[in-house]
Amino acid sequence: MGSGLRRTLGAGGFILMLGLAACGPDTDLSPGALDGYSAEEIYQRGEYELERNQPDDAALYFGEIERLYPYSDWAKRGLIMQAFAYHRDRDYENSRAAAQRYVDFYPADEDAAYAQYLLALSYYDQIDDVGRDQGLTFQALQALRVVIEQYPDTDYAQSATLKFDLAFDHLAAKEMEIGRYYLRRGHYAAAVNRFRTVVEDFQTTSHTPEALHRLVESYLSLGLTDEASTAGAILGFNYRSTEWYEDSYALLTGQGLRAEVSGDNWLASIYRQVVRGEWI
């Protein structure tokens, strides 16, 4: 969190927290129930609920501050804590909404970077297995990029950069999964399209060596030896020590071919640009 959320409240704040906590875990949160409490007291109760691992209740308390004391400094602090509490409760939609409100209302505040980071996490933390729809991954990438570009000197930018790379790799993994599916079923042209996407659009990811090898496999199956040889040449230049190059080399030499640039195709253009530096 930003430094604004790390402030200690001192002995007085601790006493207030104990006083409100004494109301018990089943404190009534119906309309008007907290009207007699100060913003600081309600904030302390929210922190108390977080301490007892009740983030859903904590979010409600932090939200009450914004309702009862909408223009106070406590409302601002309560809003970012509400976003945090919702995220901790895995209520990503409400976390995102609270974080977005914070960014909209307090764009210059010291905790705006953290709010934007929470907003990005509300997408990122829902990315799980490769087989699911990748819409959330795209949204996570967009939100993480905002953190990186708008708050470059923060710890959140560093963390966002790491997560951006992982999410980017996740998209490449999805392309590879679909490409392998087509390859196994003999739909070689469709497979080539997926592996080409990885080589052209995701070449900084860990999936590029396998994508090049699968292109060798697919093109050989299609009888396109120039493309297969050129894919092998790129693989050999950049990833010679990998198993993927060894497998491609065996496939090519088994058909009397070499891993070398051949013909005038999209892979030959990639080779000229990446290997020889001829950006034309």
One Martini backbone bead per residue (centre of mass of N, CA, C, O) as a GRO file, in nm:
protein
  280
    1MET     BB    1   0.102   0.032   0.009
    2GLY     BB    2   0.073   0.339   0.068
    3SER     BB    3   0.173   0.567   0.299
    4GLY     BB    4  -0.123   0.654   0.374
    5LEU     BB    5  -0.179   0.339   0.487
    6ARG     BB    6   0.071   0.342   0.722
    7ARG     BB    7  -0.054   0.490   0.937
    8THR     BB    8  -0.061   0.557   1.261
    9LEU     BB    9  -0.298   0.615   1.542
   10GLY     BB   10  -0.237   0.533   1.811
   11ALA     BB   11  -0.378   0.509   2.120
   12GLY     BB   12  -0.648   0.640   2.053
   13GLY     BB   13  -0.722   0.457   1.813
   14PHE     BB   14  -0.711   0.191   1.972
   15ILE     BB   15  -0.943   0.256   2.163
   16LEU     BB   16  -1.159   0.294   1.947
   17MET     BB   17  -1.143   0.010   1.838
   18LEU     BB   18  -1.225  -0.135   2.099
   19GLY     BB   19  -1.499   0.001   2.135
   20LEU     BB   20  -1.629  -0.101   1.866
   21ALA     BB   21  -1.557  -0.405   1.895
   22ALA     BB   22  -1.747  -0.449   2.149
   23CYS     BB   23  -2.008  -0.491   1.974
   24GLY     BB   24  -1.933  -0.707   1.789
   25PRO     BB   25  -1.974  -0.914   1.501
   26ASP     BB   26  -2.308  -0.826   1.498
   27THR     BB   27  -2.327  -0.558   1.395
   28ASP     BB   28  -2.539  -0.326   1.292
   29LEU     BB   29  -2.591  -0.235   0.923
   30SER     BB   30  -2.822  -0.071   0.916
   31PRO     BB   31  -2.979   0.198   0.857
   32GLY     BB   32  -2.825   0.418   1.101
   33ALA     BB   33  -2.636   0.247   1.297
   34LEU     BB   34  -2.362   0.455   1.246
   35ASP     BB   35  -2.435   0.762   1.302
   36GLY     BB   36  -2.282   0.786   1.600
   37TYR     BB   37  -2.017   0.758   1.448
   38SER     BB   38  -1.717   0.805   1.358
   39ALA     BB   39  -1.501   0.776   1.106
   40GLU     BB   40  -1.272   0.653   1.274
   41GLU     BB   41  -1.434   0.426   1.406
   42ILE     BB   42  -1.520   0.282   1.146
   43TYR     BB   43  -1.239   0.232   1.039
   44GLN     BB   44  -1.146   0.055   1.280
   45ARG     BB   45  -1.356  -0.166   1.230
   46GLY     BB   46  -1.252  -0.248   0.956
   47GLU     BB   47  -0.974  -0.338   1.058
   48TYR     BB   48  -1.080  -0.548   1.253
   49GLU     BB   49  -1.209  -0.730   1.034
   50LEU     BB   50  -0.943  -0.792   0.895
   51GLU     BB   51  -0.804  -0.925   1.140
   52ARG     BB   52  -1.059  -1.144   1.147
   53ASN     BB   53  -1.113  -1.232   0.850
   54GLN     BB   54  -1.354  -1.000   0.737
   55PRO     BB   55  -1.372  -0.846   0.444
   56ASP     BB   56  -1.674  -0.802   0.393
   57ASP     BB   57  -1.727  -0.632   0.646
   58ALA     BB   58  -1.510  -0.422   0.600
   59ALA     BB   59  -1.627  -0.303   0.339
   60LEU     BB   60  -1.883  -0.191   0.471
   61TYR     BB   61  -1.750   0.007   0.664
   62PHE     BB   62  -1.589   0.171   0.454
   63GLY     BB   63  -1.851   0.255   0.300
   64GLU     BB   64  -1.984   0.422   0.532
   65ILE     BB   65  -1.791   0.658   0.527
   66GLU     BB   66  -1.867   0.765   0.247
   67ARG     BB   67  -2.168   0.815   0.324
   68LEU     BB   68  -2.129   0.995   0.597
   69TYR     BB   69  -1.817   1.115   0.494
   70PRO     BB   70  -1.760   1.218   0.180
   71TYR     BB   71  -1.527   1.475   0.242
   72SER     BB   72  -1.321   1.312   0.389
   73ASP     BB   73  -1.027   1.161   0.464
   74TRP     BB   74  -1.162   0.895   0.554
   75ALA     BB   75  -1.307   0.837   0.289
   76LYS     BB   76  -1.056   0.801   0.120
   77ARG     BB   77  -0.935   0.570   0.292
   78GLY     BB   78  -1.188   0.386   0.280
   79LEU     BB   79  -1.191   0.334  -0.028
   80ILE     BB   80  -0.920   0.183  -0.056
   81MET     BB   81  -0.995  -0.031   0.161
   82GLN     BB   82  -1.236  -0.144   0.013
   83ALA     BB   83  -1.082  -0.249  -0.230
   84PHE     BB   84  -0.902  -0.437  -0.064
   85ALA     BB   85  -1.124  -0.607   0.075
   86TYR     BB   86  -1.258  -0.715  -0.178
   87HIS     BB   87  -1.008  -0.855  -0.287
   88ARG     BB   88  -0.964  -1.042  -0.044
   89ASP     BB   89  -1.268  -1.162  -0.106
   90ARG     BB   90  -1.292  -1.196  -0.427
   91ASP     BB   91  -1.446  -0.921  -0.511
   92TYR     BB   92  -1.367  -0.794  -0.806
   93GLU     BB   93  -1.588  -0.601  -0.897
   94ASN     BB   94  -1.593  -0.417  -0.639
   95SER     BB   95  -1.295  -0.353  -0.635
   96ARG     BB   96  -1.288  -0.212  -0.908
   97ALA     BB   97  -1.495   0.008  -0.845
   98ALA     BB   98  -1.343   0.137  -0.605
   99ALA     BB   99  -1.077   0.194  -0.751
  100GLN     BB  100  -1.198   0.374  -0.972
  101ARG     BB  101  -1.306   0.593  -0.786
  102TYR     BB  102  -1.037   0.676  -0.674
  103VAL     BB  103  -0.907   0.762  -0.941
  104ASP     BB  104  -1.129   0.973  -1.012
  105PHE     BB  105  -1.113   1.148  -0.736
  106TYR     BB  106  -0.770   1.077  -0.676
  107PRO     BB  107  -0.527   1.107  -0.903
  108ALA     BB  108  -0.297   1.266  -0.705
  109ASP     BB  109  -0.267   1.062  -0.505
  110GLU     BB  110  -0.054   0.844  -0.336
  111ASP     BB  111  -0.283   0.593  -0.384
  112ALA     BB  112  -0.341   0.571  -0.695
  113ALA     BB  113  -0.146   0.343  -0.772
  114TYR     BB  114  -0.281   0.128  -0.596
  115ALA     BB  115  -0.559   0.142  -0.725
  116GLN     BB  116  -0.466   0.062  -1.011
  117TYR     BB  117  -0.346  -0.208  -0.921
  118LEU     BB  118  -0.608  -0.331  -0.814
  119LEU     BB  119  -0.756  -0.319  -1.081
  120ALA     BB  120  -0.565  -0.512  -1.226
  121LEU     BB  121  -0.596  -0.752  -1.025
  122SER     BB  122  -0.903  -0.803  -1.082
  123TYR     BB  123  -0.805  -0.951  -1.344
  124TYR     BB  124  -0.547  -1.121  -1.297
  125ASP     BB  125  -0.669  -1.314  -1.058
  126GLN     BB  126  -0.860  -1.464  -1.293
  127ILE     BB  127  -0.620  -1.603  -1.407
  128ASP     BB  128  -0.569  -1.934  -1.507
  129ASP     BB  129  -0.638  -2.134  -1.718
  130VAL     BB  130  -0.582  -2.166  -2.058
  131GLY     BB  131  -0.882  -2.268  -2.152
  132ARG     BB  132  -0.991  -1.999  -2.116
  133ASP     BB  133  -1.101  -1.712  -2.167
  134GLN     BB  134  -0.901  -1.410  -2.269
  135GLY     BB  135  -1.036  -1.139  -2.182
  136LEU     BB  136  -0.898  -1.091  -1.902
  137THR     BB  137  -0.611  -1.073  -2.009
  138PHE     BB  138  -0.646  -0.817  -2.175
  139GLN     BB  139  -0.742  -0.640  -1.937
  140ALA     BB  140  -0.491  -0.678  -1.766
  141LEU     BB  141  -0.288  -0.556  -1.965
  142GLN     BB  142  -0.413  -0.274  -1.977
  143ALA     BB  143  -0.399  -0.211  -1.669
  144LEU     BB  144  -0.093  -0.260  -1.632
  145ARG     BB  145   0.003  -0.044  -1.831
  146VAL     BB  146  -0.096   0.197  -1.668
  147VAL     BB  147   0.092   0.156  -1.431
  148ILE     BB  148   0.361   0.167  -1.589
  149GLU     BB  149   0.311   0.456  -1.730
  150GLN     BB  150   0.198   0.638  -1.475
  151TYR     BB  151   0.393   0.464  -1.241
  152PRO     BB  152   0.722   0.408  -1.289
  153ASP     BB  153   0.841   0.478  -0.972
  154THR     BB  154   0.703   0.226  -0.859
  155ASP     BB  155   0.645  -0.080  -0.721
  156TYR     BB  156   0.395  -0.140  -0.899
  157ALA     BB  157   0.542  -0.134  -1.172
  158GLN     BB  158   0.721  -0.377  -1.122
  159SER     BB  159   0.494  -0.580  -1.073
  160ALA     BB  160   0.338  -0.524  -1.338
  161THR     BB  161   0.561  -0.622  -1.528
  162LEU     BB  162   0.562  -0.915  -1.440
  163LYS     BB  163   0.257  -0.966  -1.496
  164PHE     BB  164   0.260  -0.890  -1.791
  165ASP     BB  165   0.446  -1.117  -1.885
  166LEU     BB  166   0.262  -1.348  -1.787
  167ALA     BB  167   0.010  -1.271  -1.951
  168PHE     BB  168   0.146  -1.281  -2.227
  169ASP     BB  169   0.224  -1.580  -2.204
  170HIS     BB  170  -0.070  -1.679  -2.180
  171LEU     BB  171  -0.155  -1.609  -2.469
  172ALA     BB  172   0.053  -1.788  -2.609
  173ALA     BB  173  -0.048  -2.054  -2.483
  174LYS     BB  174  -0.321  -2.048  -2.626
  175GLU     BB  175  -0.215  -2.065  -2.914
  176MET     BB  176  -0.067  -2.333  -2.874
  177GLU     BB  177  -0.306  -2.509  -2.796
  178ILE     BB  178  -0.459  -2.474  -3.063
  179GLY     BB  179  -0.233  -2.561  -3.255
  180ARG     BB  180  -0.206  -2.850  -3.147
  181TYR     BB  181  -0.489  -2.938  -3.208
  182TYR     BB  182  -0.466  -2.911  -3.517
  183LEU     BB  183  -0.217  -3.088  -3.557
  184ARG     BB  184  -0.336  -3.358  -3.447
  185ARG     BB  185  -0.579  -3.330  -3.684
  186GLY     BB  186  -0.443  -3.218  -3.964
  187HIS     BB  187  -0.468  -2.886  -3.944
  188TYR     BB  188  -0.214  -2.718  -4.070
  189ALA     BB  189  -0.302  -2.432  -4.150
  190ALA     BB  190  -0.426  -2.359  -3.874
  191ALA     BB  191  -0.170  -2.408  -3.713
  192VAL     BB  192   0.011  -2.200  -3.849
  193ASN     BB  193  -0.145  -1.946  -3.759
  194ARG     BB  194  -0.081  -1.980  -3.456
  195PHE     BB  195   0.232  -1.998  -3.466
  196ARG     BB  196   0.271  -1.730  -3.610
  197THR     BB  197   0.162  -1.548  -3.388
  198VAL     BB  198   0.385  -1.613  -3.186
  199VAL     BB  199   0.630  -1.521  -3.361
  200GLU     BB  200   0.519  -1.223  -3.418
  201ASP     BB  201   0.366  -1.138  -3.120
  202PHE     BB  202   0.543  -1.355  -2.900
  203GLN     BB  203   0.875  -1.357  -2.909
  204THR     BB  204   0.930  -1.301  -2.580
  205THR     BB  205   0.845  -1.576  -2.514
  206SER     BB  206   0.862  -1.922  -2.417
  207HIS     BB  207   0.708  -2.030  -2.702
  208THR     BB  208   0.883  -1.989  -2.960
  209PRO     BB  209   1.043  -2.252  -3.003
  210GLU     BB  210   0.796  -2.437  -3.041
  211ALA     BB  211   0.664  -2.281  -3.272
  212LEU     BB  212   0.890  -2.337  -3.475
  213HIS     BB  213   0.874  -2.642  -3.467
  214ARG     BB  214   0.571  -2.661  -3.552
  215LEU     BB  215   0.628  -2.536  -3.828
  216VAL     BB  216   0.801  -2.759  -3.933
  217GLU     BB  217   0.588  -2.977  -3.913
  218SER     BB  218   0.361  -2.842  -4.079
  219TYR     BB  219   0.520  -2.784  -4.345
  220LEU     BB  220   0.600  -3.073  -4.404
  221SER     BB  221   0.305  -3.176  -4.423
  222LEU     BB  222   0.255  -2.962  -4.674
  223GLY     BB  223   0.534  -2.941  -4.851
  224LEU     BB  224   0.692  -2.678  -4.722
  225THR     BB  225   1.028  -2.656  -4.727
  226ASP     BB  226   1.114  -2.362  -4.706
  227GLU     BB  227   0.967  -2.295  -4.444
  228ALA     BB  228   1.089  -2.520  -4.271
  229SER     BB  229   1.389  -2.437  -4.301
  230THR     BB  230   1.357  -2.145  -4.191
  231ALA     BB  231   1.251  -2.217  -3.913
  232GLY     BB  232   1.508  -2.379  -3.842
  233ALA     BB  233   1.706  -2.139  -3.865
  234ILE     BB  234   1.588  -1.964  -3.640
  235LEU     BB  235   1.608  -2.176  -3.421
  236GLY     BB  236   1.921  -2.217  -3.443
  237PHE     BB  237   2.005  -1.921  -3.378
  238ASN     BB  238   1.829  -1.883  -3.094
  239TYR     BB  239   1.781  -2.229  -3.006
  240ARG     BB  240   2.011  -2.457  -3.019
  241SER     BB  241   1.993  -2.582  -2.707
  242THR     BB  242   1.727  -2.706  -2.772
  243GLU     BB  243   1.495  -2.956  -2.826
  244TRP     BB  244   1.356  -2.821  -3.070
  245TYR     BB  245   1.601  -2.822  -3.256
  246GLU     BB  246   1.664  -3.121  -3.253
  247ASP     BB  247   1.391  -3.207  -3.375
  248SER     BB  248   1.406  -3.037  -3.635
  249TYR     BB  249   1.671  -3.148  -3.742
  250ALA     BB  250   1.569  -3.439  -3.772
  251LEU     BB  251   1.340  -3.379  -3.969
  252LEU     BB  252   1.504  -3.247  -4.197
  253THR     BB  253   1.730  -3.461  -4.242
  254GLY     BB  254   1.522  -3.694  -4.296
  255GLN     BB  255   1.452  -3.511  -4.581
  256GLY     BB  256   1.720  -3.369  -4.691
  257LEU     BB  257   1.747  -3.116  -4.506
  258ARG     BB  258   1.801  -2.776  -4.398
  259ALA     BB  259   1.880  -2.519  -4.166
  260GLU     BB  260   1.767  -2.278  -4.390
  261VAL     BB  261   1.735  -2.028  -4.595
  262SER     BB  262   1.430  -2.034  -4.802
  263GLY     BB  263   1.317  -1.831  -4.999
  264ASP     BB  264   1.007  -1.611  -5.015
  265ASN     BB  265   0.895  -1.549  -4.694
  266TRP     BB  266   0.793  -1.469  -4.382
  267LEU     BB  267   1.042  -1.608  -4.249
  268ALA     BB  268   1.260  -1.467  -4.414
  269SER     BB  269   1.186  -1.188  -4.304
  270ILE     BB  270   1.242  -1.251  -4.009
  271TYR     BB  271   1.539  -1.321  -4.049
  272ARG     BB  272   1.635  -1.047  -4.163
  273GLN     BB  273   1.550  -0.884  -3.912
  274VAL     BB  274   1.661  -1.052  -3.660
  275VAL     BB  275   1.947  -1.155  -3.767
  276ARG     BB  276   2.040  -0.916  -3.991
  277GLY     BB  277   1.891  -0.628  -3.957
  278GLU     BB  278   1.668  -0.597  -4.205
  279TRP     BB  279   1.468  -0.321  -4.201
  280ILE     BB  280   1.197  -0.326  -4.459
   0.00000   0.00000   0.00000
